[in-house]
């Protein structure tokens, strides 16, 4: 009985070894084929710090603009979207950043192909005071490439959390001073690619020339990868 038990054990080990080898070979073939069809391309050093290591797929969302128009994920596809979260009553960061982006967009005009594909999205995290009509006027002041949108708290959060764009409305100030309160918010400009993925970002402090030059390089790098 002992010899039979030992024989069965050796057979079992042999079978397990055969299966393990087969799985390893299949995995190697699969990985090898993926490497052939999906080569890992490292971006140039002068833009890699602006790009996420892996583009993040975004889920659908719904925000409201002027004239009852809505903005969702499909509205980002086919364009390069520069997304900035803020609010109209912001005393410093918002007008400064929007002004920088507006100047950057003018510089990008030197590359007509790239300029045609860009749009700016100003997302208000203060829907209590920022109506879609006011947002339209505010955003378009900095560039005709900008649209302004907002939504209720759930709608804004559904989008901002995907971008890791945190914000806080200070309730104490709101209760004490009515409509005169501040909102703490992220000051990064996020870049969404034509596939609707979170692709990169421009952290503060931003400069028009820097944004324009880096984006043109990102645009070129992206198109070269798509062609391959």
Secondary structure as UniProt FT lines:
FT   HELIX           2..37
FT   HELIX           45..48
FT   TURN            49..50
FT   STRAND          51..57
FT   STRAND          63..64
FT   HELIX           66..68
FT   STRAND          70..71
FT   HELIX           73..75
FT   TURN            76..78
FT   STRAND          80..86
FT   TURN            88..89
FT   HELIX           93..108
FT   TURN            109..110
FT   HELIX           112..116
FT   STRAND          118..124
FT   TURN            127..129
FT   HELIX           132..142
FT   TURN            144..145
FT   STRAND          146..150
FT   HELIX           153..163
FT   STRAND          167..169
FT   HELIX           171..177
FT   TURN            178..179
FT   STRAND          183..185
FT   STRAND          189..192
FT   TURN            194..195
FT   STRAND          197..202
FT   HELIX           208..227
//
